[in-house]
Amino acid sequence: MAKRAFPPSVRQRRLGAELRRLREHAELSVTKAAALLGSSQPQVSSVELGHFAVSADRVRAMARSYTCTDEALIDALAEMTGGRTRGWWDEYRDILPADTLDLAELEHHATAMRTAAVIHLPGVLQTRAHAHAVISDVVPTLSPPEVEHRVSYRIKRQAVLYRENPTPLTAIIHEAALRMGFGGPDVARAQLKTLLDLSEHEHITIRVVPFGASTFPSSGQGIHHMAGAIPALDTVQLDTDHGSAFLDNQPQLVKYRTVLDRMEGCSLKPAASRTLIRRLAQDI
């Protein structure tokens, strides 16, 4: 095992947390687990905190010691192991908050994404001009270089939609977000046109919740659901004024999957959504 050069990311902490859950389910203390593994108590604790990288073989050995028989879960955890692979987001490590980088890493590994937006459009669908207008208005105010860093980072996140095997995305967008007009008429019109263009891609589905929808099962915060290799390893990210909140325990995942299902249920079909977006763009 090797100590990580950087603080553990959300994905790395998640692996450790899942290993801890397996140990606790087997009703083993850290001391007993260490004895079974031929390891030490500090090493087991460090792995569970995400501070040390472990190999796939080590994870499989831990799962066997913890009497886990869920092969799909074991395989998925094994895929999360090994040394830290540098991603494009690492160039921002000393510039942007850690939770911002964690989001890009989770998106990179997600097998599918579903996102819901009420006031701000999903970051992975924003144009550069729209993103610049939104980020320039955050509190506290950012310096021009900080704004540019965050804008470029947001645009680079969109690479998951354009790579050789693009990540399927379903975006549920409230009509309010489409009408906000960030950046002025020209920027807003171009943003809506971009949404129309993106919605034509086979792996991107955009559905609009119109004003007048008979129900709305959300508090209004942005919800970003990233599917893992198996549902138990999904992650939900919530947008807050103080940054990102990442949720991964099963009751939370069930709750937000249900919220997204209901939001999707009260949204327009993709074709009708495109018609509404097109009309809004023409009205600007």
Secondary structure, DSSP 8 states (H G I E B T S, - for coil): -EE-SS---HHHHHHHHHHHHHHHHTT--HHHHHHHHT--HHHHHHHHTT-EE--HHHHHHHHHHTT---HHHHHHHHHT-SS----GGGGGTTTS-HHHHHHHHHHHH-SEEEEEESSS--GGG--HHHHHHHHTT-SS---HHHHHHHHHHHHHHGGGGTSSS---EEEEEEHHHHH--TT-HHHHHHHHHHHHHHHTSTTEEEEEE-TT-S---S-S--EEEEE-SSGGG-EEEEEETTEEEEE-SHHHHHHHHHHHHHHHHTS--HHHHHHHHHHHHHH-
